[in-house]
Amino acid sequence: MTVISMTGFAESSGAHGTVRWRWEAKSVNGRGLDLRLRTPPGFDGIEPAARVLAGERFKRGSLQATLRVDPAALAAAIKIAREVQQETGLPPPHIDGLLALKGVIVQDEALPLDAVARAERDAAILESFANALDSLVKARVNEGQKLATVLLGQIADVERLTKEAAAHAATQPAALREKLTAQLNELLAPGAVSSERLEQEIAMLAARADVREELDRLLAHVEEARVLLKSGEPVGRKLDFLAQEFNREANTLCSKSSDASLTRVGLALKAAIDQFREQSQNVE
C-alpha cells in the first residue's frame, strides 16, 4: 500500500566554482500543484526547468523551494582578514565591510559569467534541486505511510458504526408500532382504529424511516475507500469526493431516524466521517 502525503520537507546542497548553495524544499496541502520558487538575483533563469522537475515528481501540493547562495568569496575574505589582523595587530574588520567586497554577495553583478559558465552553473544548481525534490518525495511517502494507518483506522470506525446503525435500524418498525399505538390510544378510544388501518399507517411510517439503502451505500463506500488506499495512485481528490458521499448518507440516515439510539450512532458516524475527510485532504 502506497499512500503519499502532501506534507514534507527536504534539503540539498551543492557547489560550482566559487559558489556554494543550499536548497530547502517543503510542501503542504494544495488543491493542485503550485510551486513557489525563491532565488537570489541573477538566478531567475532556472525557474522554467525547476517547474518541469517538480511537475515530473508531484501531482498535488503547495510547494515552496528556496535557493540560498553562499559564495566561497565570503569565506576567503574572512580568512584573509584574520591573517591580516594576526600579522598587523589591527582590529578585525566589521562584517558589513566584508559583505561590501566585490563578489561576496552579488557575485553575478561583480563577476559576470559568460553564457557557457552560467549554463554550467545553472545545470549544477538544477541537479541539486532535483536531489532535493527526490528527498521530498521520500519524505512525503514516509508521511503517507503514517497517514494510511490513520485513514484505515477511521474507515474501520465508519464500518463499525454503520453496522451498529443497522442493528438499531432493525428495531425501528417495532418501535414505530409501539409509539403510534400509544399515541392513538391517548387521542382515541382503544379499538377506534381498525388493526388494518393501523398496519397501513405503520407500514407508511416504516417506509419513510427505512435506512437500508443508506447503510448499504455506506458499506459500499467503505470498500471503495480501502480499494483506493491500496491502489498506489494519487487518490486524494477521489478520497475527498468519497468523504462527501459518506457524509451525504450519514445526514440522510440521521434525518430518517425515529429512534434516539439510532440518532446517537448517526451523529457518531458523522464525527468519524469528518475526521476521515480532514485526513484525506492530506493525501496527494
Secondary structure as GFF3:
##gff-version 3
##sequence-region A 1 284
A	DSSP	beta_strand	8	16	.	.	.	ID=ss1
A	DSSP	beta_strand	19	28	.	.	.	ID=ss2
A	DSSP	beta_strand	33	38	.	.	.	ID=ss3
A	DSSP	three_ten_helix	44	46	.	.	.	ID=ss4
A	DSSP	alpha_helix	47	57	.	.	.	ID=ss5
A	DSSP	beta_strand	61	71	.	.	.	ID=ss6
A	DSSP	alpha_helix	72	88	.	.	.	ID=ss7
A	DSSP	alpha_helix	95	99	.	.	.	ID=ss8
A	DSSP	alpha_helix	107	110	.	.	.	ID=ss9
A	DSSP	alpha_helix	115	169	.	.	.	ID=ss10
A	DSSP	alpha_helix	172	187	.	.	.	ID=ss11
A	DSSP	alpha_helix	195	208	.	.	.	ID=ss12
A	DSSP	alpha_helix	212	230	.	.	.	ID=ss13
A	DSSP	alpha_helix	236	256	.	.	.	ID=ss14
A	DSSP	alpha_helix	260	280	.	.	.	ID=ss15
###
